[in-house]
Amino acid sequence: MAIEIPQEKKINWMFIIIILAVAVVGYLVYSFIATPADQADIIDANTLVDPNTLAIQNINLNIDNVLNNQTFTKLISHANLPLTVPKLGRPNPFVPYQ
């Protein structure tokens, strides 16, 4: 039977310093990311709108005038209608090749 002598527990200062450093860095990162933006940092949506965009939004397009326009009626369609789409692939792609 061994004789055990009670010893004082030594405090590991390096471990405490590392934990405190991680806590401080974590707090700084969190406070930097989680803080709301100042009013100066917020971009006003009206400053991003191009004046030409506002002019385009105010255009009134009358479809009847377009469809009845002489230039539009002179257009010739060169498409073969109805379009036929070829059958692609195999009926069952999971069946192995033979």
Phi and psi in degrees as GROMACS dihedral restraints (atoms count N, CA, C in turn):
[ dihedral_restraints ]
;  ai    aj    ak    al  type     phi  dphi    fc
    3     4     5     6     1   -88.5    20    10
    4     5     6     7     1   149.5    20    10
    6     7     8     9     1   -96.4    20    10
    7     8     9    10     1   124.3    20    10
    9    10    11    12     1  -106.9    20    10
   10    11    12    13     1   132.7    20    10
   12    13    14    15     1  -104.8    20    10
   13    14    15    16     1   123.7    20    10
   15    16    17    18     1   -64.0    20    10
   16    17    18    19     1   131.8    20    10
   18    19    20    21     1  -117.5    20    10
   19    20    21    22     1   154.0    20    10
   21    22    23    24     1   -72.6    20    10
   22    23    24    25     1   141.5    20    10
   24    25    26    27     1   -76.7    20    10
   25    26    27    28     1   130.0    20    10
   27    28    29    30     1   -86.8    20    10
   28    29    30    31     1   138.6    20    10
   30    31    32    33     1   -85.0    20    10
   31    32    33    34     1   128.4    20    10
   33    34    35    36     1   -87.5    20    10
   34    35    36    37     1    95.8    20    10
   36    37    38    39     1   -66.9    20    10
   37    38    39    40     1   -34.2    20    10
   39    40    41    42     1   -63.2    20    10
   40    41    42    43     1   -40.0    20    10
   42    43    44    45     1   -63.4    20    10
   43    44    45    46     1   -42.2    20    10
   45    46    47    48     1   -66.2    20    10
   46    47    48    49     1   -40.3    20    10
   48    49    50    51     1   -65.4    20    10
   49    50    51    52     1   -41.0    20    10
   51    52    53    54     1   -64.7    20    10
   52    53    54    55     1   -43.3    20    10
   54    55    56    57     1   -62.1    20    10
   55    56    57    58     1   -43.8    20    10
   57    58    59    60     1   -64.7    20    10
   58    59    60    61     1   -40.6    20    10
   60    61    62    63     1   -64.0    20    10
   61    62    63    64     1   -43.0    20    10
   63    64    65    66     1   -64.0    20    10
   64    65    66    67     1   -40.0    20    10
   66    67    68    69     1   -65.2    20    10
   67    68    69    70     1   -42.3    20    10
   69    70    71    72     1   -66.1    20    10
   70    71    72    73     1   -45.5    20    10
   72    73    74    75     1   -63.2    20    10
   73    74    75    76     1   -42.1    20    10
   75    76    77    78     1   -61.6    20    10
   76    77    78    79     1   -42.3    20    10
   78    79    80    81     1   -64.2    20    10
   79    80    81    82     1   -43.1    20    10
   81    82    83    84     1   -64.8    20    10
   82    83    84    85     1   -42.4    20    10
   84    85    86    87     1   -64.2    20    10
   85    86    87    88     1   -45.2    20    10
   87    88    89    90     1   -63.0    20    10
   88    89    90    91     1   -43.4    20    10
   90    91    92    93     1   -69.3    20    10
   91    92    93    94     1   -30.5    20    10
   93    94    95    96     1   -72.9    20    10
   94    95    96    97     1   -40.1    20    10
   96    97    98    99     1   -81.8    20    10
   97    98    99   100     1   -39.4    20    10
   99   100   101   102     1   -84.4    20    10
  100   101   102   103     1   -10.8    20    10
  102   103   104   105     1   -73.6    20    10
  103   104   105   106     1   139.6    20    10
  105   106   107   108     1   -69.1    20    10
  106   107   108   109     1   153.9    20    10
  108   109   110   111     1   -71.6    20    10
  109   110   111   112     1   147.9    20    10
  111   112   113   114     1   -69.9    20    10
  112   113   114   115     1   162.2    20    10
  114   115   116   117     1   -63.1    20    10
  115   116   117   118     1   -28.6    20    10
  117   118   119   120     1   -70.9    20    10
  118   119   120   121     1   -25.1    20    10
  120   121   122   123     1   -82.8    20    10
  121   122   123   124     1   -18.5    20    10
  123   124   125   126     1   -80.3    20    10
  124   125   126   127     1   128.8    20    10
  126   127   128   129     1   -88.6    20    10
  127   128   129   130     1   129.0    20    10
  129   130   131   132     1   -74.5    20    10
  130   131   132   133     1   130.6    20    10
  132   133   134   135     1   -64.6    20    10
  133   134   135   136     1   -28.9    20    10
  135   136   137   138     1   -70.0    20    10
  136   137   138   139     1   -24.8    20    10
  138   139   140   141     1   -76.0    20    10
  139   140   141   142     1   -18.3    20    10
  141   142   143   144     1   -88.9    20    10
  142   143   144   145     1   -10.2    20    10
  144   145   146   147     1   -82.3    20    10
  145   146   147   148     1   128.0    20    10
  147   148   149   150     1   -75.7    20    10
  148   149   150   151     1   138.2    20    10
  150   151   152   153     1   -60.6    20    10
  151   152   153   154     1   -29.5    20    10
  153   154   155   156     1   -67.1    20    10
  154   155   156   157     1   -30.8    20    10
  156   157   158   159     1   -65.1    20    10
  157   158   159   160     1   -39.9    20    10
  159   160   161   162     1   -64.8    20    10
  160   161   162   163     1   -37.7    20    10
  162   163   164   165     1   -66.3    20    10
  163   164   165   166     1   -38.5    20    10
  165   166   167   168     1   -68.5    20    10
  166   167   168   169     1   -36.6    20    10
  168   169   170   171     1   -66.7    20    10
  169   170   171   172     1   -24.0    20    10
  171   172   173   174     1   -90.9    20    10
  172   173   174   175     1     5.2    20    10
  174   175   176   177     1   -76.7    20    10
  175   176   177   178     1   131.1    20    10
  177   178   179   180     1  -100.2    20    10
  178   179   180   181     1   119.1    20    10
  180   181   182   183     1  -104.9    20    10
  181   182   183   184     1   118.9    20    10
  183   184   185   186     1   -99.3    20    10
  184   185   186   187     1   110.2    20    10
  186   187   188   189     1   -64.8    20    10
  187   188   189   190     1   -36.0    20    10
  189   190   191   192     1   -62.5    20    10
  190   191   192   193     1   -38.8    20    10
  192   193   194   195     1   -65.8    20    10
  193   194   195   196     1   -35.9    20    10
  195   196   197   198     1   -69.8    20    10
  196   197   198   199     1   -47.3    20    10
  198   199   200   201     1   -68.8    20    10
  199   200   201   202     1   -29.2    20    10
  201   202   203   204     1   -94.8    20    10
  202   203   204   205     1     4.2    20    10
  204   205   206   207     1   -67.5    20    10
  205   206   207   208     1   141.9    20    10
  207   208   209   210     1   -63.4    20    10
  208   209   210   211     1   -39.4    20    10
  210   211   212   213     1   -66.9    20    10
  211   212   213   214     1   -38.8    20    10
  213   214   215   216     1   -68.2    20    10
  214   215   216   217     1   -38.8    20    10
  216   217   218   219     1   -70.6    20    10
  217   218   219   220     1   -20.7    20    10
  219   220   221   222     1   -81.5    20    10
  220   221   222   223     1    -9.2    20    10
  222   223   224   225     1   -66.8    20    10
  223   224   225   226     1   141.5    20    10
  225   226   227   228     1  -113.3    20    10
  226   227   228   229     1   133.1    20    10
  228   229   230   231     1   -86.5    20    10
  229   230   231   232     1   127.3    20    10
  231   232   233   234     1  -106.6    20    10
  232   233   234   235     1    14.8    20    10
  234   235   236   237     1   -88.5    20    10
  235   236   237   238     1   142.9    20    10
  237   238   239   240     1   -91.9    20    10
  238   239   240   241     1   106.3    20    10
  240   241   242   243     1  -104.8    20    10
  241   242   243   244     1   146.1    20    10
  243   244   245   246     1   -77.3    20    10
  244   245   246   247     1   153.2    20    10
  246   247   248   249     1   -72.9    20    10
  247   248   249   250     1   137.9    20    10
  249   250   251   252     1  -107.6    20    10
  250   251   252   253     1   129.8    20    10
  252   253   254   255     1  -104.1    20    10
  253   254   255   256     1   122.9    20    10
  255   256   257   258     1   -68.3    20    10
  256   257   258   259     1   152.4    20    10
  258   259   260   261     1   -75.1    20    10
  259   260   261   262     1   126.1    20    10
  261   262   263   264     1  -109.0    20    10
  262   263   264   265     1   148.3    20    10
  264   265   266   267     1    78.3    20    10
  265   266   267   268     1  -175.6    20    10
  267   268   269   270     1  -100.5    20    10
  268   269   270   271     1   157.8    20    10
  270   271   272   273     1   -60.4    20    10
  271   272   273   274     1   -42.6    20    10
  273   274   275   276     1  -128.5    20    10
  274   275   276   277     1   103.2    20    10
  276   277   278   279     1   -72.0    20    10
  277   278   279   280     1    -8.6    20    10
  279   280   281   282     1   -92.4    20    10
  280   281   282   283     1    -7.8    20    10
  282   283   284   285     1   -76.8    20    10
  283   284   285   286     1   129.7    20    10
  285   286   287   288     1   -68.7    20    10
  286   287   288   289     1   154.5    20    10
  288   289   290   291     1   -67.3    20    10
  289   290   291   292     1   151.2    20    10
